[in-house]
Amino acid sequence: MIDRRLLKNFDWGILFAVLAISLIGVMTIYSATRPVLDAEQQTYYLKQLYWICLGLICFFVVVSIDYRWFIKSAYVFFLIGIVLLILVLVAGRKGSGAQRWIPLGFMSFQPSEFFKIFFVMALSRYLSGIWRNEILGMMELTKIVLIFVLLPAILILKQPHLGTVMILLFILLSMTLTVGIRKKIVVVGLIIVLISLPFVGTILWGELKTYQKQRIIAFVNPYVDQQGEGYHIKQSKVSIGSGGFWGKGYLRGTQGPLRFLPEKHTDFIFSVFAEEWGFAGSILLFLLYLFVMLRGIDTAMKARDPAGSFLALGVTAMLAFYFFINVGMTLALLPVVGVPMPFMSYGGTALLSNFMAIGVLVNVRMRRYPLFY
Amino acid sequence: MGKRILVWAYIVGVMFIVFFLRLWDLQIVKGGEYKRLAEQNRLRVIEIPAPRGVIYDRNDIPLVRNIPSFDISVVREDLPQDPESLAAIGRLIGLSAAEIEDRVEKGGEDPFGPVKLKQDVSFEEVARVEARRVDFPGLQVEVVISRDYIYGELASHVIGYLGRLTLEQARDPDYAGVPMRAFIGQRGIEKVYDRVLRGTAGEKIIEVDARGRVIKVAGIQPPVKGEDLKLTIDLKLQSEAEDALGGRAGAVVALDANSGEVLVMASTPAFDPNLFARGINYSDWKRLARDPKKPFLNRALQSQYPPGSTFKIISALAALEQGIIKSSTRYQCRGSIDIGGRVFKCWKEQGHGSTDLYKAIVESCDVYFYEIAKKIGIDTLSKYATDFGLGSPTGIELAGERSGIVPSAEWKLRTKKEKWFTGETLNTVIGQGYLSTTPIQMARLMSAVVNGGRLNKPHLLKGQDDRGKAGSTVNISPENTRVIKKALMGVVADKTGTGRRAASDIVSIGGKTGTTQVVGGKKFSGKDIPERYRDHAWFVAFAPEDKPEIAIAVFVEHGGHGSTAAAPIAKRVIEKYFKKEVVSTE
């Protein structure tokens, strides 16, 4: 369990920041799903509260175990994650066109959410094992991709869940770049990507699902299909823009409850928030996220060993990418990708994995000094 | 590695700056525009039509009222998709499933609003739908205020009817603020006083969700009811007149002899304005528009025919005023007269013998008036006719009034490019030839003759004091008027009078018959004349002898003789007028 002396270094700041964001999320979910017409049952905010409590428990469990144990067991976790990903394809429950959930009777969860944490752990272990202040070569990179990325990416794409695969790739990229990649490889890689983009793009385009194609079209020109995907982006912009500087006030937003804004309590929660709290509220919210990310990066810098650094960096990258992709989407800076806003969006498994990620950060930060008995 | 990690902090910082700028752009720079779009999303403005003003007759009896009518409509999203439920709804309101789908397909007036399935449903159907509301939540009963013309065809030409705002009207500033597709007056009083009757539409601002369901009423501006109108028409007299016309094509105009108030304006055949109240259907419209008897024609204002012998009132007055004759002047009537080699016949072939003015009017001797025509110039005659309001519209509120023709030498030169012949004066003096008048002109002429020459503007709106305003006064000597009036009394009272069929036990009536010859009618004789060749019948009258109150003109198209066809109608209306007077003084 946690040593008293460790508590001295417990990062209360980041915990309060994510708790604050989570509670803002609950409030916004309540507002977004509040019934306007008849006695529709609205229980999302309550469920989210339960999930936050569960998330806190997960957080403390993760904090209480020395992160070095996680590094030691990282490959086991990784294998468990792979098994779960296979299980979800075999016995998973379908929801909104994708097979992402494993039913557990009282609840169902998405293994792909947890897998990201396992992925960070496994990668941290591997990278800290080979890391000798040397930059990565071609052989190493290929090995990493083959061992850690290929299989899970295929499994997750099967569900399909494009957003998660993207996050995995981003995590990989951020961690390997931090280790260092030969300039030649980066340059050649960039050139290859740029040249092959049209070809791969054409092939991929044919492989994409209709809704995925629509999203890309809608991003390029949101006004092509007002009732389809373009509608999402347009209504999100209307919601955010109509908030103005001070916002319309809590429970005064109209876009969400009147259903003009789709996915209002999940992917577009920020649009609902920005409508009610305006520019002022959005900037405050942004500052909370900025604090969390900088704290994560700071933790990575101060960790006592490379494994801790990689762990902190990986989970921070995960949270940061979620944030930027989600908010970038609601701000119509990026195409619509089904990625939740960390701690804000309704969704249990994501919340658990986010709290676990914060747990990892606090864990690494708390144990940055060697303890002498 | 620490340095490389720090790079991420800068990347994060840059990202936040980008997001900050984007947020600034959306919320601060374009905030107003997006606010407008958000409001446009959720708010819809629904017009609340203003109740139209009610139209009353002169005795405050409503002629038109507003009644609720029920429409059944359906909210598109809530319409069941399975054919069985659709058929069940169909059975409920008497439509087939295909008909329902067709109507939903075509959509309603409002692309977001419910679709009208059936209009003007019966109360039983409303009850049936309400009872099944739980099973079919999409069905709605809408209450629409519609116009009910209580007496149907009665006075339909005066009251008029409603129709949808036309495209031209939508651009007309007179109709500013009238909602598109609103029903407004398109004929008669409904049209002329539409601005007064229609009131001001209100607005209801409702909040809807993305599926178009109404969440709440966000604001309401109540409509302002239109003003009620009181007409000068007397319902009982009007109804008597239309009864008396009895299905024949014709018109009756009765005026208050002193004020110009229109007591009766009947034109038959008429139409039922209720057909128009919710939009007339094509078959009804076709039937009415193609009817050879032209039910839309307001014969009181729009039929212009030679006035026949009723015009002898003007000829006699003109001759007296010009000193061409005195009341005692006598001429011999031998049944015809020869002027310049042409024979002009009196209607009575055996002739009237020695005839003075009184007898000439009472028995409607044509030869006596031919003698006048020999001495009076057409321009003098037409001046008197014009002074009494012929040849120009009376200026009554209703649209489409015709002016009739008062011929003169100048008129003939202008329109026919020919000079005037004396023979044509002979035709004119007995009210034939080019001369043409409308029934309302003749009614006004009649009242001017008996009220001391005041030419009042006939009007339909009670309470308007038009006395003297539009009324020019014809300068004729009271003595000459008295002579004419006495003769007109004789027309009805004397045994030899052509208007004796108008004689009443209740009140003393004076009048003059007229018969307009129809070209081609001479080929036939007796009663075998087909209707379309029969003469038109006229009768103008006033009552009582002392201080006349009512003046009337009756015109029956192809009715035959004025004495038989028109005079009895005038009698019925006048008697009704005075019976009412008796009742009200009791």
Interface residues (C-beta under 8 A of the other chain):
Chain A: V36 L37 W131 N133 S174 L177 T178 V179 G180 Q235 K237 V238 S239 I240 G241 S242 G243 G244 F245 T254 Q255 P257 L258 R259 F260 A274 E275 G278 F279 S282 I283 F286 L290 M293 L294 I297 A300 M301 P306 S309 L313 T316 A317 A320 F324 V327 G328 L331 L333
Chain B: M1 G2 R4 I5 L6 W8 A9 V12 G13 M15 F16 V18 F19 F20 R22 L23 W24 L26 Q27 I28 K30 G31 G32 E33 Y34 K35 L37 A38 E39 N41 R42 E207 V208 D209 A210 R211 R213 I215
